């Protein structure tokens, strides 16, 4: 059913004191999502959304059921049953065989220690793997190599037929919490407090088999690594939940030369809450590269060229931010444990001209010219350094509990999932109104009633 929605500790050094959460009134001119479609079916927390193609996506969560949806109409396409415990990971896996019609598959892992491959066209279970000794916490598809990886207590490499090609020895009891594909047939694995770089090497006997070799191991972490994100195909982002002395660290790692991985920069976020959650999103905007990081309740924009935080909202939400994503239209979306979904825009502040500094005492001793040059240089630097801020331009109110994540479908809208067991499709109200008017116009034309309306 479609209905109308009217939008109703210490921080990074050098920034101002903590501010209150921003609010926005009913007039949300830059918020297009004025209609929503509520999708029901799940019986527990919905934690995962994964895009299948331009108009289909899958949802999964703690009830162990996977649903396939149409992002345009909200229609439930399939309800997939096969797991007996909560879903722990999900990944799309499309066929790469050019001689055959493209098939869309999805992989799902569960706390029942199984992985199932599903056919998105028929909704049928293709195959099930039940040989795992621990829960698979992450899945990654290496499309170019036509293999997929599962991460648990071991790193396993599988082909499309679900044949085990190779695996590592038992890593740790904590297991692999995140995987990320890297160049040169490499993959990064977060294993507890360690970051391990593995390389896949083809077998010498000419078979389909692979070998997994450890390339590099970074061990200078004091807490568990939770996630890995690619930064524009050039760097590796990984973040840690909390550090001793209440420090939150986000590190970038140079991976241009896999044999010599080094830490390029380190951002320290001083947090008073040890239980902060972190997510990162990356994009190139305003002709330079920025990293958008959600730390606790706040959102920070870090410029990789200037090597500093250029904008922030320290209390973007009332509770921890669980997921953020940069949109193509220079906007940022964030969702939180407080059940809110918010739209932000990174804007440049209009700066006032710097006032000249009197030379005073130093001018008496001939230092005035030097100071004047220094003042001019400082003024020029200040004028050439833009100042940015995050402005709240939209507030999507619909969920009654923590919003776990979302998917952006361009003109089709936005899909969000929550601990309230619901999925909401947020639609562009003006676009939907035009489509309904066009549909009505076409029906009138077909029925021959169009002439009678004028």
ROMILUM-235080 format. One line per field, with one value per residue (C-alpha): residue number from 1; x, y, z. Coordinates in nm, 3 decimals. Layout:
N
seq: c(NUM	...);
xx: c(X	...);
yy: c(Y	...);
zz: c(Z	...);
***
This chain:
454
seq: c(1	2	3	4	5	6	7	8	9	10	11	12	13	14	15	16	17	18	19	20	21	22	23	24	25	26	27	28	29	30	31	32	33	34	35	36	37	38	39	40	41	42	43	44	45	46	47	48	49	50	51	52	53	54	55	56	57	58	59	60	61	62	63	64	65	66	67	68	69	70	71	72	73	74	75	76	77	78	79	80	81	82	83	84	85	86	87	88	89	90	91	92	93	94	95	96	97	98	99	100	101	102	103	104	105	106	107	108	109	110	111	112	113	114	115	116	117	118	119	120	121	122	123	124	125	126	127	128	129	130	131	132	133	134	135	136	137	138	139	140	141	142	143	144	145	146	147	148	149	150	151	152	153	154	155	156	157	158	159	160	161	162	163	164	165	166	167	168	169	170	171	172	173	174	175	176	177	178	179	180	181	182	183	184	185	186	187	188	189	190	191	192	193	194	195	196	197	198	199	200	201	202	203	204	205	206	207	208	209	210	211	212	213	214	215	216	217	218	219	220	221	222	223	224	225	226	227	228	229	230	231	232	233	234	235	236	237	238	239	240	241	242	243	244	245	246	247	248	249	250	251	252	253	254	255	256	257	258	259	260	261	262	263	264	265	266	267	268	269	270	271	272	273	274	275	276	277	278	279	280	281	282	283	284	285	286	287	288	289	290	291	292	293	294	295	296	297	298	299	300	301	302	303	304	305	306	307	308	309	310	311	312	313	314	315	316	317	318	319	320	321	322	323	324	325	326	327	328	329	330	331	332	333	334	335	336	337	338	339	340	341	342	343	344	345	346	347	348	349	350	351	352	353	354	355	356	357	358	359	360	361	362	363	364	365	366	367	368	369	370	371	372	373	374	375	376	377	378	379	380	381	382	383	384	385	386	387	388	389	390	391	392	393	394	395	396	397	398	399	400	401	402	403	404	405	406	407	408	409	410	411	412	413	414	415	416	417	418	419	420	421	422	423	424	425	426	427	428	429	430	431	432	433	434	435	436	437	438	439	440	441	442	443	444	445	446	447	448	449	450	451	452	453	454);
xx: c(0.000	0.139	0.088	0.209	0.483	0.542	0.880	0.803	3.334	3.585	3.586	3.856	4.119	4.085	3.706	3.444	3.259	2.984	2.659	2.301	2.129	2.004	1.634	1.445	1.090	0.811	0.952	1.208	1.256	1.564	1.417	1.251	1.142	0.790	0.619	0.689	0.596	0.610	0.717	0.621	0.725	1.019	0.955	1.276	1.548	1.628	2.005	2.099	1.994	2.175	2.109	2.055	2.006	1.863	1.519	1.552	1.703	1.716	1.666	1.773	1.805	1.767	1.461	1.678	1.446	1.553	1.304	1.341	1.167	1.088	1.231	0.987	0.657	0.748	0.619	0.745	0.895	1.017	1.041	1.345	1.355	1.656	1.844	1.754	1.935	1.994	2.167	2.525	2.630	2.484	2.641	2.524	2.692	2.615	2.730	3.018	2.983	2.923	2.794	2.500	2.219	2.327	2.211	2.171	2.254	2.289	2.496	2.370	2.557	2.394	2.470	2.359	2.708	2.578	2.603	2.324	2.327	1.991	1.866	1.710	1.504	1.327	1.371	1.502	1.790	2.074	2.309	2.392	2.730	2.731	3.098	3.192	3.339	3.227	2.985	3.068	3.074	3.150	3.123	3.311	3.277	3.583	3.389	3.695	3.822	3.469	3.520	3.382	3.537	3.392	3.541	3.505	3.771	3.925	3.945	3.794	3.790	3.500	3.401	3.053	2.975	3.055	3.368	3.622	3.933	4.157	4.155	4.386	4.472	4.271	4.333	4.180	3.878	3.746	3.756	3.745	3.508	3.550	3.693	3.784	3.906	4.240	4.435	4.671	4.441	4.473	4.223	4.239	4.101	4.024	4.109	4.054	4.313	4.512	4.482	4.611	4.671	4.635	4.714	4.538	4.784	4.672	4.789	5.085	4.931	4.688	4.380	4.114	4.268	4.412	4.656	4.624	4.948	4.992	5.151	5.146	5.025	4.957	4.936	4.961	4.599	4.471	4.112	3.919	3.888	3.524	3.507	3.706	3.618	3.787	3.876	3.849	4.044	4.366	4.361	4.223	4.015	3.970	3.828	3.835	3.557	3.749	4.101	4.259	4.241	3.904	4.063	3.889	4.128	4.057	4.355	4.426	4.673	4.860	4.807	4.978	5.256	5.112	5.453	5.518	5.195	5.239	5.008	4.970	4.772	4.592	4.291	4.235	3.883	3.867	3.551	3.411	3.206	3.387	3.092	3.097	3.022	3.204	3.121	3.298	3.197	3.426	3.386	3.545	3.353	3.425	3.734	3.907	3.893	3.699	3.626	3.294	3.318	3.043	3.186	2.943	2.659	2.863	2.962	3.307	3.437	3.811	4.000	4.277	4.468	4.451	4.487	4.236	3.869	3.702	3.344	3.158	2.830	2.925	2.567	2.411	2.170	2.045	2.214	2.502	2.514	2.498	2.545	2.632	2.661	2.762	2.514	2.600	2.413	2.660	2.445	2.510	2.257	2.294	2.083	2.097	1.999	1.744	1.535	1.602	1.731	1.880	2.001	2.301	2.469	2.834	2.842	3.108	3.089	3.118	3.423	3.471	3.787	4.064	4.139	4.497	4.704	4.882	5.258	5.282	5.599	5.780	5.743	5.958	6.252	6.215	6.016	5.700	5.774	5.845	5.524	5.333	5.457	5.370	5.025	4.967	5.079	4.851	4.563	4.617	4.630	4.309	4.135	4.242	4.132	3.759	3.558	3.281	2.989	2.726	2.372	2.068	1.833	1.602	1.468	1.294	1.066	0.905	1.086	1.016	1.350	1.715	1.770	2.040	2.128	1.988	2.020	2.010	1.832	1.867	1.536	1.359	1.424	1.576	1.525	1.582	1.567	1.521	1.499	1.122	1.108	1.009	1.155	1.055	1.086	1.120	0.995	1.034	0.686	0.693	0.818	0.554	0.282	0.395	0.398	0.045	-0.075	0.091	-0.065	-0.409	-0.361	-0.265	-0.567	-0.801	-0.647	-0.685	-1.049	-1.132	-1.238	-0.966	-1.175	-1.467	-1.251	-1.192);
yy: c(0.000	0.339	0.632	0.991	1.090	1.449	1.495	1.636	1.241	1.443	1.485	1.523	1.774	2.123	2.104	2.292	2.160	1.905	2.041	1.920	1.704	1.901	1.911	1.987	2.107	1.995	2.198	1.959	2.101	1.893	1.568	1.386	1.082	1.191	0.856	0.525	0.164	-0.073	-0.432	-0.698	-1.060	-1.094	-1.215	-1.083	-0.819	-0.750	-0.696	-0.738	-0.589	-0.684	-0.563	-0.832	-0.613	-0.272	-0.345	-0.645	-0.690	-0.951	-0.911	-1.138	-1.135	-1.317	-1.522	-1.718	-1.638	-1.464	-1.252	-1.129	-0.800	-0.576	-0.233	-0.057	-0.204	-0.352	-0.690	-0.994	-1.219	-1.517	-1.638	-1.862	-2.119	-2.341	-2.210	-2.299	-2.012	-1.642	-1.523	-1.408	-1.307	-1.262	-1.187	-1.171	-1.406	-1.349	-1.588	-1.471	-1.724	-1.518	-1.822	-1.862	-1.636	-1.434	-1.593	-1.408	-1.611	-1.519	-1.685	-1.692	-1.805	-1.885	-1.957	-2.313	-2.352	-2.385	-2.184	-2.203	-2.091	-1.961	-1.900	-1.552	-1.628	-1.937	-1.886	-2.239	-2.370	-2.463	-2.627	-2.638	-2.672	-2.815	-2.898	-2.590	-2.630	-2.282	-2.011	-1.835	-1.464	-1.318	-1.402	-1.241	-1.313	-1.273	-1.227	-1.207	-1.545	-1.693	-1.812	-1.713	-1.707	-1.789	-1.657	-1.826	-2.002	-2.074	-1.896	-2.124	-2.082	-2.234	-2.255	-2.206	-2.577	-2.541	-2.755	-2.663	-2.552	-2.471	-2.344	-2.202	-2.372	-2.283	-1.913	-1.820	-1.909	-1.559	-1.627	-1.391	-1.100	-0.926	-0.991	-0.752	-0.818	-0.657	-0.635	-0.906	-1.192	-1.084	-1.056	-0.884	-1.067	-0.917	-1.184	-1.058	-0.785	-0.877	-0.780	-1.056	-1.019	-1.345	-1.411	-1.673	-1.862	-2.103	-2.462	-2.565	-2.895	-2.725	-2.809	-2.570	-2.565	-2.266	-2.219	-1.953	-1.783	-1.532	-1.211	-0.970	-0.957	-0.633	-0.692	-0.345	-0.329	-0.328	-0.421	-0.633	-0.512	-0.508	-0.400	-0.346	-0.092	-0.011	0.356	0.428	0.118	0.266	0.217	-0.017	0.116	-0.078	0.029	-0.083	-0.056	0.093	0.147	0.181	0.543	0.579	0.624	0.544	0.476	0.464	0.361	0.365	0.119	0.159	-0.147	-0.036	-0.279	-0.578	-0.695	-0.374	-0.271	0.041	0.260	0.596	0.795	0.757	0.951	0.966	1.019	1.071	0.908	0.888	0.580	0.250	0.093	0.325	0.175	0.276	0.268	0.436	0.550	0.680	0.888	1.161	1.487	1.855	1.760	1.593	1.268	1.250	0.982	0.994	0.819	0.755	0.742	0.694	0.943	1.167	1.193	1.318	1.415	1.358	1.501	1.268	1.545	1.798	1.518	1.666	1.665	1.933	1.896	1.713	1.666	1.536	1.446	1.363	1.121	1.055	0.711	0.540	0.560	0.209	0.277	0.565	0.597	0.877	0.937	1.049	1.379	1.512	1.396	1.156	0.927	0.791	0.559	0.502	0.294	0.565	0.451	0.758	0.793	1.132	1.304	1.538	1.763	1.869	2.242	2.508	2.800	3.155	3.296	3.657	3.837	3.814	4.138	4.269	4.229	4.551	4.517	4.747	4.711	4.499	4.771	5.003	4.765	4.700	4.376	4.524	4.414	4.058	4.046	4.200	3.929	3.664	3.813	3.822	3.460	3.355	3.553	3.396	3.049	3.119	3.245	2.940	2.690	2.619	2.549	2.290	2.187	1.911	2.041	1.830	1.843	1.548	1.335	1.006	0.903	0.562	0.294	0.237	0.072	0.065	0.100	-0.152	-0.050	0.074	0.036	0.322	0.246	0.582	0.704	0.397	0.524	0.397	0.069	0.051	-0.242	-0.233	-0.415	-0.351	-0.643	-0.406	-0.296	0.045	0.164	0.542	0.693	1.027	1.173	1.400	1.120	0.875	1.136	1.195	0.821	0.779	1.072	0.926	0.584	0.740	0.943	0.628	0.437	0.719	0.730	0.353	0.359	0.651	0.863	1.124	1.339	1.347	1.491	1.820);
zz: c(0.000	-0.103	0.129	0.157	0.398	0.514	0.674	0.989	2.528	2.314	1.941	1.673	1.776	1.632	1.600	1.798	2.098	2.064	1.922	1.948	1.687	1.389	1.314	0.996	0.951	0.721	0.432	0.286	-0.060	-0.139	-0.006	-0.299	-0.092	-0.003	-0.065	0.097	0.038	0.337	0.262	0.517	0.541	0.779	1.134	1.290	1.246	0.880	0.864	0.497	0.165	-0.154	-0.508	-0.772	-1.080	-1.170	-1.024	-0.792	-0.448	-0.173	0.202	0.486	0.862	1.188	1.083	0.837	0.543	0.223	0.029	-0.328	-0.409	-0.703	-0.624	-0.859	-0.739	-0.400	-0.515	-0.325	-0.592	-0.390	-0.031	0.011	0.292	0.357	0.660	1.017	1.190	1.126	0.808	0.868	0.514	0.168	-0.172	-0.537	-0.783	-1.154	-1.423	-1.640	-1.925	-2.240	-2.429	-2.193	-2.084	-1.782	-1.458	-1.132	-0.824	-0.459	-0.187	0.171	0.481	0.812	1.176	1.097	0.936	0.583	0.260	0.000	-0.364	-0.490	-0.843	-0.848	-1.160	-1.031	-0.658	-0.624	-0.417	-0.652	-0.404	-0.036	0.137	0.489	0.549	0.753	1.102	1.208	1.105	0.779	0.864	0.522	0.152	-0.137	-0.509	-0.734	-1.057	-1.279	-1.157	-1.144	-0.786	-0.448	-0.102	0.237	0.558	0.894	1.094	0.751	0.418	0.152	-0.226	-0.424	-0.789	-0.932	-0.889	-0.518	-0.543	-0.274	-0.465	-0.169	0.189	0.451	0.773	1.083	1.147	1.483	1.689	1.624	1.250	0.953	1.005	0.666	0.318	0.037	-0.317	-0.410	-0.740	-0.862	-0.746	-0.384	-0.104	0.235	0.538	0.878	1.135	1.486	1.545	1.233	0.869	0.639	0.264	0.069	-0.297	-0.510	-0.730	-1.002	-0.973	-1.186	-1.295	-1.533	-1.327	-1.205	-0.858	-0.674	-0.391	-0.120	-0.019	0.261	0.129	0.422	0.781	0.970	1.344	1.502	1.615	1.969	1.889	1.638	1.278	1.172	0.809	0.491	0.223	-0.108	-0.159	-0.532	-0.624	-0.485	-0.110	0.148	0.432	0.748	1.078	1.438	1.694	1.984	2.109	2.449	2.574	2.397	2.057	1.729	1.445	1.074	0.866	0.494	0.352	0.026	-0.189	-0.510	-0.425	-0.244	-0.141	0.052	0.224	0.436	0.638	0.465	0.717	1.044	1.163	1.537	1.663	2.036	2.165	2.516	2.431	2.389	2.209	1.906	1.568	1.251	0.882	0.593	0.247	-0.024	-0.336	-0.544	-0.519	-0.577	-0.779	-0.485	-0.297	0.028	0.282	0.467	0.804	1.058	1.408	1.692	1.644	1.414	1.049	0.945	0.602	0.563	0.266	0.152	-0.024	0.259	0.517	0.758	0.852	0.640	0.768	1.041	1.220	1.564	1.656	1.322	1.492	1.845	1.845	1.666	1.288	1.141	0.769	0.535	0.159	-0.077	-0.359	-0.715	-0.665	-0.405	-0.117	0.169	0.336	0.688	0.903	1.276	1.575	1.657	1.357	1.145	0.789	0.703	0.386	0.404	0.153	0.162	0.091	0.075	0.317	0.196	0.373	0.477	0.369	0.626	0.812	0.789	1.104	1.220	1.238	1.545	1.743	1.482	1.218	1.430	1.395	1.025	1.061	0.911	0.556	0.661	0.864	0.576	0.345	0.602	0.649	0.276	0.243	0.530	0.383	0.041	0.195	0.385	0.072	-0.129	0.135	0.106	0.418	0.400	0.617	0.618	0.593	0.677	0.377	0.444	0.728	0.643	0.929	0.893	1.093	1.462	1.543	1.438	1.062	0.976	0.620	0.289	-0.087	-0.337	-0.668	-0.839	-0.977	-0.837	-0.487	-0.167	0.025	0.401	0.643	1.018	1.347	1.331	1.079	0.796	0.466	0.332	-0.025	-0.031	-0.357	-0.532	-0.484	-0.789	-1.014	-0.888	-0.939	-1.298	-1.366	-1.232	-1.442	-1.751	-1.685	-1.645	-1.964	-2.157	-2.026	-2.124	-2.470	-2.512	-2.401	-2.628	-2.331	-2.379	-2.615	-2.371	-2.094	-2.277);
***
